[in-house]
Amino acid sequence: MSSNRLPLRSLLFVPGTRTDWLAKAQAAGADAAILDLEDAVPPAAKAEALRKVAEAVADSTGPMALLVRVNALDGWPAAEELRAIAHERLAGVVLPKVSGPDDVRLADRLLGWCERERGLPAGHIALVPLLETARGLRKAYEVGRAAGRVAYLGAVTAPGGDVERAVGYRWSPAGVETLGLRSRVLLDVRAAGTPNPVAGLWTRVSDLDGLRAFAEQNRALGYEGMMAIHPSHVRAINEVFSPGPEELDRCARLVAAVEAAQASGTGAVRFEGEMVDEAMATTARLLLERQR
């Protein structure tokens, strides 16, 4: 089921108390909005936020995907959150504080019940586990394989947040201290077969150059998108995680060169100063197909 999930370049957090900001998220060009019922909502406002989020999901008609970050599944009230938001228009549930595959299996079962109750296809709602503990990060592979609905899994290494506290690193704009962590988690996620891994976050609202550099670093590692905390970040993220015309043109030329060589009985061919073969052509075809 997860293999059918659409790639998401930008996933913008929106407080559950401010569902009226969804229009701003869509205007910014976000591929998805994450309506937040957890950290962005004080305890006294959670019931009202849940009502607003459930209404916003049910009333959604635009192209932007909607996800909801729920509270940790540590009791019946949290399970009732899933029942309240389960809907055909809900693209996914973001699950916080995941410590291992058992957390994912529980969420998967609960979502399955919600889907049956709502008459939705099994696996309709994606599950995005947040690896915010050292144990969760260590078990990224197992988390990725725990349920077929898991998607958009990756390392989210914001400064001063849960991950920094759990691991103990000192955040810097260059990201050197989290480079190994983001790389290892990505490898685990890819090995688990989990599609469309995303990274994040960049919390310096006005530092768009730093944001772009961080996004480019994540793209170079192999991530396919990023979570964001401000609408002004969406454009840069979308640009970084979208192939440009020159890259697409080169991919088309590379595929044509390899296929021409194969037609003449040659497996590898020199192309624009490099030796290329079917492996490179397959990668180029995948990028062209994803862009289409």
N, C-alpha and C positions, 0 to 999 in steps of 0.2 A: 504493500500500500504506500509506503513512504517514497518509493521510486517515482510516484506520480506527482509529487509535490512540486509546485512551481518554484523556481529560484526566486529568492527575495534579496535584492541588493541592500535596501535600507529598511530598517524596522525601527520606527520612531515611538518612544515611550510617551504616553499621554496619561496624566493623572485620572483615576477613575471618577474623581469629583468634578472634572472639567471635560466632560464628553463634548461640550460645545467647541472644544479646540480641535475636534476631528476635522472640521472644515479647513483649519490651518494646516494640518498634516497633509490632507489631500492636495491643497493648493501648493504646498512645498514640493509635491511630487513623490512622497514616500510610497514605496511599494506596499508597506504594511504599517499599521499602527498597533502598538501594544497598549491596550487599556490596562492601567495598573491598579490593582486592588490591594497590593501589599505595601511596600515601603512608602509609596507616595500618598497613602491615605492614613490619617490618624485613627486610632481605635474607635473614637466616638462617631466617626463619619463613615465607617465601613458599611453599615447597613444601607444607608442612603446611596453610597457609591455603587454598591452592588445593584441596586434598583436602576440607577442611571445607566450603568454599563449593560445590563441585560436589555434595557429598552434600546440603547444605541445599537447593539448587535442586531436585534430583531428588526429595527427600522432601517438598517444599512442597505443602500442600493447602489453605491458607487463601485468603481473598479478596485479601490484600495482594499487589500486584505485586512481583516480584523483578527487580532489575537488578544487574549486576556491573560495577564499575570495574576494568578490566584494566590491566596495565602497558603502556607505550608499545609499539607494534608495530614493534620494531626488530630482530627476529630470530626464529628458529624457536621458541625457548622461549615467546615471547609468542604466536605462532600456536598453539602447543600448548595454551595457556591457553584459547583460544576453543574448541578441540575438547573440552576437559575440561568446560566449563560449558554447552555447547550442549545445550538440552533444551526439551521442549515447555513447561515451566513457566517458562522464562526469558523475561521480558518485554523485556529490552533489555540492551545492552552500552554502558557509558559509556567513551568513548575519550579518554584524557588527551593533553595536549600537542599538540593538532591545530594544524598550521601552515598547512594549506590543503586544497583538495579532493582532492589525490592521496592524502593520508592516509585520507580517507574512502573513496575508491574501493578502496584496498587492503583496508581492513577489510570493506567490502561484499562483495568477492570471497571473502575468507576465510570470512565468515559464510555466504555462499551455499554454499560447499563443505561447511561443517559441517552446514547444514540438509539438504543432499542425503544426507550420510552418516547423519544421524539420521532420515531420512524425514519431515522437516518441510516444510511449505509454504514456497515461496520468499518471503522477506521477513517470515517469522514473527517474527524477532528484531529489535526496533528498535535503532537506533544513535543514541547521544547523544554527539555530539562536544563536548568541552570546549575552549572558546576561551581558552587560558591564555597565549598569546604575542601580541605586538603584531601579528605577521603573520597569525595566525589570526583575531584580532578584525577586522583590516582586510579579511579575505576571508570574512566571515560569510555574505554572499549566495552566493558560490560554494560554500562548504561546505554550505549548506542545500540546494543544487540538485545536489550531487554524487551522491546515491543516493536512491532512493525510500524506503528504510527510515529515513532521518534523521527524528528527532522530538525534542521536548522541548529544542530548541536555544535558547540564550540567553546572556546575559552574567552570569557568576558573579564577583562583585567582592568577595571576602572581604578583610579587612585583613591585610596582611603576607604574603600568599600569592604565587603565581606571577604573577597578573595585576597586582597592585600593583608587583611588581618589574619586570615587563615594560614597563608604561606609565609608572611613575614618580610616580603620584599619591600624595597623603597622605590616607589614609582618615579619615573623620569619621563620627559617628553619623548626621548629617543626610543624608549621601550626595550632597552637592552636587558633589563632585569627580568622581563617577562617573555622574551623572545623564545627561550628554550621551552617554557611552559606552553606557550601558544602552539609551538611546533609539535610538541609531543602529543598534546590533546588532539590536534588536527590529524596526526598520523593514526591515533587510536580511532578517531571518528571515521576516517576513510577505511581503515581495516575492518571496522564493524559494518560497513556498507551503508552508513547513515548519509542521506543526501543533503546537499546544500548547506554546508557548515557556515556559520556566521560568527563573527568576533565582535569586539567592542570593549568598552565605551570610551569616548573622548569627552571629557567634562569641561574643558576650557571653551566656553561658549564663543568667545570672540577670536580665538586663535585658529582661524581657518587654514592657515598654512601648516600648522602642526597637525590638525585633523587630517589634511590631505596626505601628509607624509606617513602618518600612522595607518591610514587606510591603504596606501600603496604598499606599505610593509606587509599588512595582512593579506592583501591580494597576491603579493609575491610568494607568500608562504603557501597559498592554495585555498584561502578562504574565499567564499563567494558573495559575502555581504557583511554588513555591520549593523549593530544596534546603535541607536542615536538618542540623544536627550534633548535636542533642540531643532526646530524646523530649519534653521539656517545651515545645519550640517548636511541636510539631505542631498542637496545638489552636488556637493563635492563627492559624497559617498557614491551616489549613482554614477557619476562620471568615472570614478576610479574603477568601479566594478562592472563597467560596460566596455566592451571592446570598441575601439575607435574605427573609423573608416579605413585608415591605413592598415591596421591589424587585420581587419576582415578581408581587405583586398589581398594582402599577403597570403592569408590562409587559402583563399580561392586559387591564387597562382600556384601555391605549393601543391595543393591537391591535383591541379591540372598537370603539373610537371611530373608528379609521381605516377599518375595514371597513364600519362603518355609514355613514360619509361617502362611501365609494366606491360603496356600494349606492344612494345618493341622487344620484350623479353628481358628487361633489366630490372633488378629489384631495388637498386639504389641509384640516385642521380645527384649530380651537383646542381644546387639551386641557390642562386644569389650568394655564392661564396661558401655555402655549407653543403655537407652531404646529408641528404634526407632519404627516408624510405617510408614503408607503409605505416610504421609506428607514428611518425610525425604527421603523416597524412590523416591517420585516424584521429589524432588530437585536433587537427585543424578542422576536420569535418564535424567533430563534436561541438567546437566553438561556433561554427557557422549554423549548426542546427539549433543550438540553444538561443542564438540571436534571433533566428526566425521564429 
